[in-house]
């Protein structure tokens, strides 16, 4: 059924495009949040993603739509971070004080909050595969496709990310 909606949307059917947005909106928002986008910016980033989907959907001819959507989302987030790099420290401080903290307190328990912060501290090349695999149920093959790297690179990054997360948990345990 999704393929039919995609085909109609590619031909300019607005109802089909609205259906695609409705179907994938929460996935894009969740992925943005997990990539470290502040709660206050999620709507803007999501809007930018779907503008790009609208503009480039007719040119999308290969691969799964969801894989392409993850790639677009990741690229939009990266573009935003490049553009705002000078203000990154200030934005991070504001996020911790305002939006992200409120969102986390509402929706996650203490352990999940801790894990979220640890994941956010990882380098992007480790953070993204962890998020895609554990929170979006993508296989290593699909992650490799999204990131445009080999499956072996994904496996390696996953192992390193897990190791780094274990080290962080161990350090916290020693302090208690």
N, CA and C atoms as an extended XYZ file, in Angstrom:
528
Properties=species:S:1:pos:R:3:atomname:S:1:resname:S:1:resid:I:1 pbc="F F F"
N         0.820       -1.201        0.000 N   UNK     1
C         0.000        0.000        0.000 CA  UNK     1
C         0.865        1.267        0.000 C   UNK     1
N         1.957        1.223        0.744 N   UNK     2
C         2.865        2.378        0.797 CA  UNK     2
C         3.391        2.718       -0.591 C   UNK     2
N         3.683        1.689       -1.376 N   UNK     3
C         4.192        1.914       -2.732 CA  UNK     3
C         3.177        2.680       -3.577 C   UNK     3
N         1.900        2.390       -3.374 N   UNK     4
C         0.858        3.095       -4.126 CA  UNK     4
C         0.823        4.573       -3.736 C   UNK     4
N         0.916        4.832       -2.425 N   UNK     5
C         0.935        6.219       -1.954 CA  UNK     5
C         2.150        6.953       -2.520 C   UNK     5
N         3.292        6.276       -2.529 N   UNK     6
C         4.519        6.877       -3.072 CA  UNK     6
C         4.353        7.217       -4.549 C   UNK     6
N         3.810        6.279       -5.298 N   UNK     7
C         3.626        6.491       -6.735 CA  UNK     7
C         2.703        7.685       -6.991 C   UNK     7
N         1.622        7.760       -6.228 N   UNK     8
C         0.692        8.882       -6.381 CA  UNK     8
C         1.346       10.204       -5.981 C   UNK     8
N         2.092       10.187       -4.882 N   UNK     9
C         2.771       11.405       -4.416 CA  UNK     9
C         3.796       11.878       -5.440 C   UNK     9
N         4.505       10.941       -6.059 N   UNK    10
C         5.489       11.303       -7.088 CA  UNK    10
C         4.825       11.991       -8.279 C   UNK    10
N         3.565       11.654       -8.522 N   UNK    11
C         2.827       12.258       -9.635 CA  UNK    11
C         2.183       13.589       -9.241 C   UNK    11
N         2.373       13.995       -7.974 N   UNK    12
C         1.852       15.287       -7.543 CA  UNK    12
C         0.550       15.232       -6.779 C   UNK    12
N         0.084       14.054       -6.417 N   UNK    13
C        -1.157       13.915       -5.656 CA  UNK    13
C        -0.932       14.422       -4.225 C   UNK    13
N        -1.579       15.553       -3.896 N   UNK    14
C        -1.375       16.166       -2.579 CA  UNK    14
C        -1.896       15.293       -1.445 C   UNK    14
N        -3.016       14.620       -1.659 N   UNK    15
C        -3.553       13.738       -0.614 CA  UNK    15
C        -2.575       12.611       -0.298 C   UNK    15
N        -1.960       12.068       -1.327 N   UNK    16
C        -0.980       10.996       -1.125 CA  UNK    16
C         0.234       11.529       -0.370 C   UNK    16
N         0.671       12.743       -0.715 N   UNK    17
C         1.810       13.331       -0.011 CA  UNK    17
C         1.458       13.586        1.455 C   UNK    17
N         0.267       14.097        1.707 N   UNK    18
C        -0.170       14.312        3.097 CA  UNK    18
C        -0.223       12.990        3.858 C   UNK    18
N        -0.631       11.937        3.180 N   UNK    19
C        -0.644       10.614        3.815 CA  UNK    19
C         0.781       10.187        4.190 C   UNK    19
N         1.738       10.413        3.306 N   UNK    20
C         3.137       10.074        3.602 CA  UNK    20
C         3.640       10.864        4.808 C   UNK    20
N         3.300       12.145        4.858 N   UNK    21
C         3.708       12.962        6.006 CA  UNK    21
C         3.099       12.400        7.284 C   UNK    21
N         1.811       12.147        7.243 N   UNK    22
C         1.116       11.635        8.432 CA  UNK    22
C         1.720       10.305        8.884 C   UNK    22
N         2.062        9.457        7.939 N   UNK    23
C         2.612        8.137        8.247 CA  UNK    23
C         4.008        8.224        8.851 C   UNK    23
N         4.833        9.150        8.379 N   UNK    24
C         6.252        9.169        8.759 CA  UNK    24
C         6.652       10.335        9.663 C   UNK    24
N         5.711       11.194       10.022 N   UNK    25
C         6.028       12.378       10.815 CA  UNK    25
C         6.680       12.030       12.151 C   UNK    25
N         6.073       11.143       12.913 N   UNK    26
C         6.607       10.790       14.241 CA  UNK    26
C         7.987       10.142       14.137 C   UNK    26
N         8.201        9.351       13.104 N   UNK    27
C         9.507        8.715       12.916 CA  UNK    27
C        10.586        9.770       12.699 C   UNK    27
N        10.296       10.756       11.868 N   UNK    28
C        11.266       11.824       11.601 CA  UNK    28
C        11.506       12.642       12.866 C   UNK    28
N        10.433       12.990       13.583 N   UNK    29
C        10.583       13.763       14.819 CA  UNK    29
C        11.422       13.002       15.842 C   UNK    29
N        11.134       11.738       15.999 N   UNK    30
C        11.868       10.913       16.967 CA  UNK    30
C        13.346       10.816       16.582 C   UNK    30
N        13.617       10.600       15.310 N   UNK    31
C        15.000       10.495       14.842 CA  UNK    31
C        15.733       11.821       15.064 C   UNK    31
N        15.081       12.939       14.768 N   UNK    32
C        15.690       14.256       15.000 CA  UNK    32
C        16.047       14.423       16.470 C   UNK    32
N        15.107       14.095       17.340 N   UNK    33
C        15.355       14.231       18.778 CA  UNK    33
C        16.529       13.358       19.203 C   UNK    33
N        16.559       12.147       18.699 N   UNK    34
C        17.622       11.224       19.077 CA  UNK    34
C        18.978       11.656       18.524 C   UNK    34
N        18.969       12.439       17.465 N   UNK    35
C        20.221       12.969       16.919 CA  UNK    35
C        20.688       14.207       17.681 C   UNK    35
N        19.879       14.656       18.637 N   UNK    36
C        20.281       15.777       19.471 CA  UNK    36
C        19.652       17.103       19.106 C   UNK    36
N        18.676       17.091       18.215 N   UNK    37
C        17.982       18.327       17.874 CA  UNK    37
C        17.146       18.738       19.081 C   UNK    37
N        17.200       20.015       19.422 N   UNK    38
C        16.447       20.482       20.588 CA  UNK    38
C        14.951       20.353       20.330 C   UNK    38
N        14.218       20.186       21.409 N   UNK    39
C        12.760       20.062       21.312 CA  UNK    39
C        12.168       21.269       20.578 C   UNK    39
N        12.736       22.438       20.825 N   UNK    40
C        12.238       23.664       20.203 CA  UNK    40
C        12.468       23.690       18.693 C   UNK    40
N        13.446       22.955       18.201 N   UNK    41
C        13.775       22.978       16.771 CA  UNK    41
C        13.204       21.799       15.989 C   UNK    41
N        12.648       20.824       16.670 N   UNK    42
C        12.198       19.606       15.988 CA  UNK    42
C        11.179       19.908       14.894 C   UNK    42
N        10.211       20.781       15.168 N   UNK    43
C         9.200       21.095       14.152 CA  UNK    43
C         9.828       21.721       12.912 C   UNK    43
N        10.776       22.643       13.116 N   UNK    44
C        11.433       23.297       11.978 CA  UNK    44
C        12.246       22.305       11.153 C   UNK    44
N        12.983       21.446       11.832 N   UNK    45
C        13.803       20.457       11.127 CA  UNK    45
C        12.903       19.484       10.366 C   UNK    45
N        11.847       19.036       11.024 N   UNK    46
C        10.911       18.107       10.388 CA  UNK    46
C        10.281       18.747        9.154 C   UNK    46
N         9.912       20.008        9.272 N   UNK    47
C         9.344       20.717        8.127 CA  UNK    47
C        10.352       20.773        6.979 C   UNK    47
N        11.594       21.071        7.291 N   UNK    48
C        12.641       21.126        6.264 CA  UNK    48
C        12.820       19.766        5.584 C   UNK    48
N        12.759       18.698        6.367 N   UNK    49
C        12.881       17.346        5.808 CA  UNK    49
C        11.761       17.092        4.803 C   UNK    49
N        10.524       17.410        5.186 N   UNK    50
C         9.407       17.119        4.291 CA  UNK    50
C         9.350       18.073        3.091 C   UNK    50
N         9.916       19.249        3.230 N   UNK    51
C        10.057       20.127        2.056 CA  UNK    51
C        11.005       19.472        1.057 C   UNK    51
N        12.103       18.915        1.567 N   UNK    52
C        13.052       18.220        0.686 CA  UNK    52
C        12.415       16.967        0.080 C   UNK    52
N        11.625       16.253        0.861 N   UNK    53
C        10.924       15.083        0.323 CA  UNK    53
C        10.030       15.529       -0.831 C   UNK    53
N         9.286       16.609       -0.625 N   UNK    54
C         8.382       17.109       -1.655 CA  UNK    54
C         9.150       17.504       -2.924 C   UNK    54
N        10.270       18.195       -2.731 N   UNK    55
C        11.059       18.658       -3.878 CA  UNK    55
C        11.724       17.517       -4.633 C   UNK    55
N        12.218       16.527       -3.895 N   UNK    56
C        13.052       15.507       -4.525 CA  UNK    56
C        12.382       14.140       -4.682 C   UNK    56
N        11.163       13.993       -4.213 N   UNK    57
C        10.483       12.698       -4.321 CA  UNK    57
C        10.399       12.194       -5.761 C   UNK    57
N        10.080       13.036       -6.732 N   UNK    58
C        10.032       12.524       -8.112 CA  UNK    58
C        11.374       11.971       -8.605 C   UNK    58
N        12.480       12.437       -8.017 N   UNK    59
C        13.806       11.971       -8.429 CA  UNK    59
C        14.236       10.708       -7.679 C   UNK    59
N        13.506       10.365       -6.622 N   UNK    60
C        13.844        9.161       -5.844 CA  UNK    60
C        13.366        7.933       -6.618 C   UNK    60
N        14.333        7.143       -7.089 N   UNK    61
C        13.965        6.007       -7.936 CA  UNK    61
C        14.453        4.666       -7.421 C   UNK    61
N        15.361        4.652       -6.444 N   UNK    62
C        15.888        3.365       -5.986 CA  UNK    62
C        15.896        3.301       -4.459 C   UNK    62
N        15.836        2.109       -3.942 N   UNK    63
C        15.895        1.893       -2.497 CA  UNK    63
C        14.560        2.148       -1.822 C   UNK    63
N        14.532        1.779       -0.550 N   UNK    64
C        13.312        1.962        0.231 CA  UNK    64
C        13.105        3.439        0.542 C   UNK    64
N        11.862        3.840        0.564 N   UNK    65
C        11.533        5.224        0.889 CA  UNK    65
C        12.011        5.578        2.292 C   UNK    65
N        11.804        4.676        3.256 N   UNK    66
C        12.191        4.988        4.636 CA  UNK    66
C        13.702        5.160        4.774 C   UNK    66
N        14.468        4.376        4.054 N   UNK    67
C        15.924        4.527        4.086 CA  UNK    67
C        16.310        5.898        3.543 C   UNK    67
N        15.695        6.293        2.454 N   UNK    68
C        15.939        7.604        1.859 CA  UNK    68
C        15.515        8.709        2.826 C   UNK    68
N        14.392        8.514        3.508 N   UNK    69
C        13.894        9.498        4.470 CA  UNK    69
C        14.872        9.665        5.633 C   UNK    69
N        15.413        8.566        6.145 N   UNK    70
C        16.427        8.654        7.201 CA  UNK    70
C        17.655        9.422        6.699 C   UNK    70
N        18.078        9.146        5.476 N   UNK    71
C        19.238        9.849        4.909 CA  UNK    71
C        18.972       11.346        4.789 C   UNK    71
N        17.805       11.701        4.288 N   UNK    72
C        17.443       13.115        4.176 CA  UNK    72
C        17.444       13.785        5.547 C   UNK    72
N        16.837       13.113        6.515 N   UNK    73
C        16.757       13.668        7.866 CA  UNK    73
C        18.150       13.875        8.435 C   UNK    73
N        18.988       12.871        8.297 N   UNK    74
C        20.357       12.968        8.793 CA  UNK    74
C        21.094       14.131        8.125 C   UNK    74
N        20.935       14.288        6.819 N   UNK    75
C        21.606       15.374        6.100 CA  UNK    75
C        21.087       16.750        6.517 C   UNK    75
N        19.788       16.866        6.721 N   UNK    76
C        19.229       18.142        7.172 CA  UNK    76
C        19.777       18.489        8.551 C   UNK    76
N        19.809       17.510        9.437 N   UNK    77
C        20.339       17.749       10.783 CA  UNK    77
C        21.813       18.140       10.716 C   UNK    77
N        22.578       17.453        9.898 N   UNK    78
C        24.004       17.795        9.749 CA  UNK    78
C        24.178       19.212        9.208 C   UNK    78
N        23.366       19.587        8.226 N   UNK    79
C        23.444       20.939        7.669 CA  UNK    79
C        23.164       21.992        8.734 C   UNK    79
N        22.167       21.736        9.529 N   UNK    80
C        21.817       22.678       10.588 CA  UNK    80
C        22.959       22.803       11.588 C   UNK    80
N        23.541       21.671       11.972 N   UNK    81
C        24.638       21.721       12.934 CA  UNK    81
C        25.862       22.422       12.359 C   UNK    81
N        26.126       22.246       11.110 N   UNK    82
C        27.249       22.960       10.497 CA  UNK    82
C        27.001       24.468       10.539 C   UNK    82
N        25.777       24.839       10.228 N   UNK    83
C        25.414       26.250       10.184 CA  UNK    83
C        25.465       26.892       11.575 C   UNK    83
N        25.129       26.143       12.591 N   UNK    84
C        25.050       26.680       13.952 CA  UNK    84
C        26.243       26.297       14.823 C   UNK    84
N        27.311       25.843       14.225 N   UNK    85
C        28.442       25.320       14.993 CA  UNK    85
C        28.995       26.343       15.985 C   UNK    85
N        29.028       27.611       15.609 N   UNK    86
C        29.568       28.631       16.506 CA  UNK    86
C        28.727       28.787       17.767 C   UNK    86
N        27.433       28.519       17.639 N   UNK    87
C        26.532       28.696       18.773 CA  UNK    87
C        26.249       27.384       19.499 C   UNK    87
N        26.940       26.338       19.150 N   UNK    88
C        26.635       25.004       19.667 CA  UNK    88
C        26.647       24.950       21.197 C   UNK    88
N        27.657       25.533       21.807 N   UNK    89
C        27.728       25.476       23.270 CA  UNK    89
C        26.558       26.195       23.912 C   UNK    89
N        26.241       27.352       23.382 N   UNK    90
C        25.131       28.127       23.926 CA  UNK    90
C        23.805       27.380       23.753 C   UNK    90
N        23.593       26.799       22.582 N   UNK    91
C        22.365       26.061       22.306 CA  UNK    91
C        22.273       24.823       23.193 C   UNK    91
N        23.383       24.124       23.352 N   UNK    92
C        23.375       22.929       24.197 CA  UNK    92
C        22.999       23.288       25.629 C   UNK    92
N        23.552       24.382       26.127 N   UNK    93
C        23.234       24.814       27.481 CA  UNK    93
C        21.746       25.150       27.600 C   UNK    93
N        21.215       25.877       26.623 N   UNK    94
C        19.794       26.209       26.641 CA  UNK    94
C        18.923       24.959       26.547 C   UNK    94
N        19.332       24.003       25.711 N   UNK    95
C        18.568       22.763       25.565 CA  UNK    95
C        18.482       22.018       26.883 C   UNK    95
N        19.590       21.966       27.588 N   UNK    96
C        19.608       21.244       28.857 CA  UNK    96
C        18.728       21.944       29.887 C   UNK    96
N        18.711       23.273       29.841 N   UNK    97
C        17.936       24.031       30.811 CA  UNK    97
C        16.451       24.052       30.472 C   UNK    97
N        16.116       24.014       29.181 N   UNK    98
C        14.723       24.205       28.794 CA  UNK    98
C        14.111       22.955       28.169 C   UNK    98
N        13.995       22.987       26.854 N   UNK    99
C        13.221       21.998       26.106 CA  UNK    99
C        13.573       20.556       26.331 C   UNK    99
N        14.830       20.197       26.198 N   UNK   100
C        15.210       18.790       26.296 CA  UNK   100
C        14.911       18.233       27.671 C   UNK   100
N        15.180       19.013       28.717 N   UNK   101
C        14.941       18.540       30.074 CA  UNK   101
C        13.454       18.310       30.310 C   UNK   101
N        12.632       19.260       29.876 N   UNK   102
C        11.187       19.121       30.059 CA  UNK   102
C        10.681       17.887       29.321 C   UNK   102
N        11.119       17.722       28.077 N   UNK   103
C        10.683       16.575       27.286 CA  UNK   103
C        11.112       15.267       27.937 C   UNK   103
N        12.353       15.214       28.385 N   UNK   104
C        12.863       13.993       29.004 CA  UNK   104
C        12.130       13.671       30.294 C   UNK   104
N        11.891       14.677       31.122 N   UNK   105
C        11.217       14.434       32.392 CA  UNK   105
C         9.818       13.882       32.176 C   UNK   105
N         9.164       14.336       31.136 N   UNK   106
C         7.820       13.862       30.855 CA  UNK   106
C         7.802       12.425       30.354 C   UNK   106
N         8.756       12.068       29.522 N   UNK   107
C         8.642       10.844       28.745 CA  UNK   107
C         9.613        9.723       29.090 C   UNK   107
N        10.582        9.972       29.913 N   UNK   108
C        11.563        8.935       30.184 CA  UNK   108
C        11.848        8.826       31.666 C   UNK   108
N        12.165        7.654       32.101 N   UNK   109
C        12.582        7.493       33.486 CA  UNK   109
C        14.056        7.861       33.611 C   UNK   109
N        14.557        7.848       34.805 N   UNK   110
C        15.926        8.307       35.073 CA  UNK   110
C        16.970        7.550       34.258 C   UNK   110
N        16.848        6.249       34.182 N   UNK   111
C        17.835        5.449       33.452 CA  UNK   111
C        17.829        5.773       31.961 C   UNK   111
N        16.650        5.933       31.409 N   UNK   112
C        16.544        6.265       29.990 CA  UNK   112
C        17.125        7.656       29.726 C   UNK   112
N        16.891        8.590       30.652 N   UNK   113
C        17.460        9.935       30.521 CA  UNK   113
C        18.979        9.870       30.506 C   UNK   113
N        19.518        9.085       31.429 N   UNK   114
C        20.963        8.912       31.521 CA  UNK   114
C        21.523        8.353       30.208 C   UNK   114
N        20.886        7.298       29.717 N   UNK   115
C        21.323        6.683       28.469 CA  UNK   115
C        21.250        7.686       27.320 C   UNK   115
N        20.174        8.463       27.270 N   UNK   116
C        20.024        9.467       26.215 CA  UNK   116
C        21.194       10.450       26.241 C   UNK   116
N        21.536       10.944       27.418 N   UNK   117
C        22.652       11.893       27.518 CA  UNK   117
C        23.969       11.247       27.117 C   UNK   117
N        24.177       10.003       27.488 N   UNK   118
C        25.406        9.306       27.105 CA  UNK   118
C        25.482        9.135       25.592 C   UNK   118
N        24.355        8.782       24.992 N   UNK   119
C        24.324        8.621       23.536 CA  UNK   119
C        24.601        9.963       22.861 C   UNK   119
N        24.033       11.046       23.397 N   UNK   120
C        24.254       12.373       22.815 CA  UNK   120
C        25.721       12.784       22.860 C   UNK   120
N        26.457       12.293       23.856 N   UNK   121
C        27.876       12.629       23.987 CA  UNK   121
C        28.766       11.878       23.000 C   UNK   121
N        28.249       10.823       22.388 N   UNK   122
C        29.043       10.068       21.416 CA  UNK   122
C        29.282       10.907       20.164 C   UNK   122
N        30.393       10.645       19.489 N   UNK   123
C        30.624       11.255       18.182 CA  UNK   123
C        29.505       10.816       17.247 C   UNK   123
N        29.186       11.650       16.283 N   UNK   124
C        28.100       11.378       15.351 CA  UNK   124
C        28.241       10.022       14.661 C   UNK   124
N        29.478        9.658       14.307 N   UNK   125
C        29.652        8.400       13.569 CA  UNK   125
C        29.314        7.185       14.430 C   UNK   125
N        29.295        7.341       15.747 N   UNK   126
C        28.892        6.248       16.642 CA  UNK   126
C        27.433        6.403       17.076 C   UNK   126
N        27.016        7.639       17.275 N   UNK   127
C        25.669        7.919       17.760 CA  UNK   127
C        24.601        7.486       16.756 C   UNK   127
N        24.782        7.848       15.498 N   UNK   128
C        23.752        7.595       14.484 CA  UNK   128
C        23.468        6.099       14.304 C   UNK   128
N        24.480        5.237       14.160 N   UNK   129
C        24.168        3.808       14.030 CA  UNK   129
C        23.435        3.236       15.252 C   UNK   129
N        23.824        3.667       16.453 N   UNK   130
C        23.152        3.201       17.677 CA  UNK   130
C        21.676        3.584       17.640 C   UNK   130
N        21.406        4.836       17.313 N   UNK   131
C        20.023        5.320       17.266 CA  UNK   131
C        19.220        4.571       16.208 C   UNK   131
N        19.771        4.443       15.014 N   UNK   132
C        19.036        3.772       13.938 CA  UNK   132
C        18.776        2.307       14.253 C   UNK   132
N        19.730        1.644       14.876 N   UNK   133
C        19.570        0.216       15.154 CA  UNK   133
C        18.621       -0.034       16.330 C   UNK   133
N        18.869        0.610       17.447 N   UNK   134
C        18.116        0.296       18.658 CA  UNK   134
C        16.794        1.040       18.799 C   UNK   134
N        16.669        2.207       18.197 N   UNK   135
C        15.449        2.979       18.358 CA  UNK   135
C        14.570        2.990       17.114 C   UNK   135
N        15.147        2.601       15.967 N   UNK   136
C        14.371        2.581       14.722 CA  UNK   136
C        14.396        1.211       14.052 C   UNK   136
N        14.998        0.242       14.723 N   UNK   137
C        15.002       -1.153       14.275 CA  UNK   137
C        15.545       -1.360       12.863 C   UNK   137
N        16.515       -0.569       12.460 N   UNK   138
C        17.139       -0.785       11.161 CA  UNK   138
C        18.230       -1.838       11.292 C   UNK   138
N        18.366       -2.641       10.266 N   UNK   139
C        19.433       -3.644       10.243 CA  UNK   139
C        20.753       -2.953        9.918 C   UNK   139
N        21.850       -3.670       10.131 N   UNK   140
C        23.159       -3.114        9.799 CA  UNK   140
C        23.222       -2.776        8.307 C   UNK   140
N        22.617       -3.619        7.497 N   UNK   141
C        22.593       -3.388        6.055 CA  UNK   141
C        21.878       -2.066        5.737 C   UNK   141
N        20.721       -1.844        6.366 N   UNK   142
C        19.958       -0.619        6.122 CA  UNK   142
C        20.712        0.614        6.637 C   UNK   142
N        21.367        0.469        7.783 N   UNK   143
C        22.154        1.580        8.331 CA  UNK   143
C        23.290        1.922        7.376 C   UNK   143
N        23.938        0.905        6.849 N   UNK   144
C        25.023        1.128        5.886 CA  UNK   144
C        24.503        1.906        4.680 C   UNK   144
N        23.299        1.577        4.245 N   UNK   145
C        22.688        2.261        3.115 CA  UNK   145
C        22.398        3.727        3.454 C   UNK   145
N        21.848        3.984        4.640 N   UNK   146
C        21.543        5.348        5.067 CA  UNK   146
C        22.814        6.188        5.157 C   UNK   146
N        23.866        5.607        5.741 N   UNK   147
C        25.108        6.348        5.979 CA  UNK   147
C        26.076        6.307        4.797 C   UNK   147
N        25.744        5.494        3.811 N   UNK   148
C        26.596        5.340        2.629 CA  UNK   148
C        27.998        4.843        3.010 C   UNK   148
N        28.020        3.828        3.876 N   UNK   149
C        29.269        3.174        4.283 CA  UNK   149
C        29.061        1.669        4.152 C   UNK   149
N        30.125        0.903        4.341 N   UNK   150
C        30.001       -0.550        4.246 CA  UNK   150
C        29.332       -1.109        5.502 C   UNK   150
N        28.792       -2.302        5.365 N   UNK   151
C        28.181       -2.974        6.506 CA  UNK   151
C        29.233       -3.241        7.585 C   UNK   151
N        30.450       -3.548        7.164 N   UNK   152
C        31.548       -3.762        8.106 CA  UNK   152
C        31.840       -2.507        8.922 C   UNK   152
N        31.765       -1.347        8.272 N   UNK   153
C        31.984       -0.081        8.984 CA  UNK   153
C        30.900        0.132       10.035 C   UNK   153
N        29.674       -0.235        9.695 N   UNK   154
C        28.573       -0.108       10.656 CA  UNK   154
C        28.826       -1.015       11.855 C   UNK   154
N        29.203       -2.267       11.596 N   UNK   155
C        29.476       -3.206       12.694 CA  UNK   155
C        30.582       -2.675       13.595 C   UNK   155
N        31.627       -2.160       12.990 N   UNK   156
C        32.750       -1.613       13.750 CA  UNK   156
C        32.311       -0.423       14.603 C   UNK   156
N        31.533        0.464       14.018 N   UNK   157
C        31.058        1.636       14.760 CA  UNK   157
C        30.128        1.232       15.898 C   UNK   157
N        29.308        0.228       15.650 N   UNK   158
C        28.401       -0.252       16.702 CA  UNK   158
C        29.205       -0.808       17.873 C   UNK   158
N        30.214       -1.614       17.579 N   UNK   159
C        31.044       -2.186       18.647 CA  UNK   159
C        31.740       -1.089       19.446 C   UNK   159
N        32.297       -0.115       18.755 N   UNK   160
C        32.984        0.986       19.446 CA  UNK   160
C        32.009        1.813       20.274 C   UNK   160
N        30.830        2.052       19.724 N   UNK   161
C        29.823        2.834       20.454 CA  UNK   161
C        29.401        2.106       21.728 C   UNK   161
N        29.156        0.808       21.614 N   UNK   162
C        28.773        0.025       22.795 CA  UNK   162
C        29.878        0.056       23.841 C   UNK   162
N        31.106       -0.047       23.391 N   UNK   163
C        32.243       -0.017       24.314 CA  UNK   163
C        32.303        1.327       25.039 C   UNK   163
N        32.126        2.410       24.290 N   UNK   164
C        32.163        3.740       24.892 CA  UNK   164
C        31.023        3.924       25.893 C   UNK   164
N        29.838        3.419       25.559 N   UNK   165
C        28.706        3.534       26.480 CA  UNK   165
C        28.949        2.724       27.751 C   UNK   165
N        29.517        1.528       27.611 N   UNK   166
C        29.837        0.714       28.789 CA  UNK   166
C        30.839        1.426       29.681 C   UNK   166
N        31.841        2.071       29.070 N   UNK   167
C        32.845        2.807       29.842 CA  UNK   167
C        32.203        3.947       30.626 C   UNK   167
N        31.263        4.646       30.006 N   UNK   168
C        30.587        5.753       30.692 CA  UNK   168
C        29.768        5.236       31.868 C   UNK   168
N        29.054        4.133       31.656 N   UNK   169
C        28.273        3.552       32.751 CA  UNK   169
C        29.192        3.089       33.878 C   UNK   169
N        30.336        2.536       33.521 N   UNK   170
C        31.279        2.057       34.526 CA  UNK   170
C        31.807        3.228       35.361 C   UNK   170
N        32.146        4.340       34.715 N   UNK   171
C        32.644        5.518       35.426 CA  UNK   171
C        31.596        6.059       36.393 C   UNK   171
N        30.355        6.083       35.974 N   UNK   172
C        29.283        6.569       36.846 CA  UNK   172
C        29.132        5.641       38.042 C   UNK   172
N        29.216        4.346       37.808 N   UNK   173
C        29.105        3.367       38.891 CA  UNK   173
C        30.211        3.516       39.914 C   UNK   173
N        31.413        3.861       39.462 N   UNK   174
C        32.547        4.039       40.375 CA  UNK   174
C        32.371        5.283       41.237 C   UNK   174
N        31.676        6.287       40.731 N   UNK   175
C        31.489        7.530       41.483 CA  UNK   175
C        30.444        7.387       42.579 C   UNK   175
N        29.560        6.440       42.428 N   UNK   176
C        28.455        6.290       43.393 CA  UNK   176
C        28.871        5.632       44.654 C   UNK   176
